[in-house]
Amino acid sequence: MQICVELPKWIFAEINTTQFLYEISRMIRESISALTERPRTNPEKIIKRAITRLVIARIAVETLIAVHRDVNREIAMEVINELNNALARIEERVRMR
């Protein structure tokens, strides 16, 4: 699914792109660990929150790639692969229920 959003280029003007990608990667790992480690008082809410965070992260990474020329593409692609794998894990977990 592609989402097109017009953003002014200054939104990502003064950030360290590599650090931003590492922070997104950390957030992905936190979202996945929330699914496996937290008590399951409301699993649907936890799953929805994780999916929302991952989709927003994907939009942020793709926007960063589109806006910045100095993005380390290798790291960016690793983060996108992490996002895809995380979403696949969530989808698999939902199917198993």
N, C-alpha and C positions, 0 to 999 in steps of 0.2 A: 504494500500500500504506500503510495506516495502522497505526501502532504506538502503543498507549496505555501510558503508564508513569506511575504515580503517584509524584510527587516532592514533597518538602516545599518550601514556597515560599521558605524561607530559602536554598535552594541558589543562587538568583540575587539574593539580597537586596542585596549591597553591590558591585555591579559597574556600570561605566559601560556601559550597553546599546549605545550607539552604537559605542564602542571595541570591544566584543565582536563586533558585527556586522562591523566592518572587519577584525578579526582572522580571522574565519571566511572573509571574502571573500579575504583574503591566502592563507589555507590552500587555498582552492579553486584559485587561480591556481598555487600551488606544486604541487598534485596534478596539474594538467593539464600543467605544464611538465615534471614528472618523467616523464610518458609520452612526451614529444616530445624531450627533451634528453639523457636518460641513456642510457648504452650498454645495449643489449638483451641482457644476459647471461641474465636470467630474466624475459621479458616477462609471463608469466602472474602471477608474484608481484607485479610492479609494478602490473599492472592490478587485481589483487585488493586490494592495499593502497590504491590510489587510490579504488576503489569503497567500501571500508570507511570511509575518512576522510570521503568525501562523504556517506555515509548517516549517520554519526555527526554530522556538521555539520548536516545537515537536521533531525535529531532535536533538536539543541541549539537551533537557531533557532526551530523550532516550539514548543519548550518555553518559550523566552524570551518569545515572543509571547503564549503562554497565561498566563504567570505575571506578567509586567510590564505595567502599564497605560501606562507612559510610554515604551514602545518607539516609535521613529520607524518607523511602518508602511511608509513609502515606501522607506526603506533596507532594512528587513527583506524586503520583497517583491523588491527588486533582488537581494538575496543569494539568496533562494529561486529566482529566475529564473536566476541564475548557476549554482546547484546543478543545476537542471534541464538547462540547456545543457551543463554539464560531463558529466553522466551520459549525455546524448544523444550527445555526442562520443565518449565511451568506448564506448557501445553500437555506434556506427557503426564505430569502429576495430576492435572485436572481430568484427563482421560481415564486414569487409573481409579478414580473415585467412583 
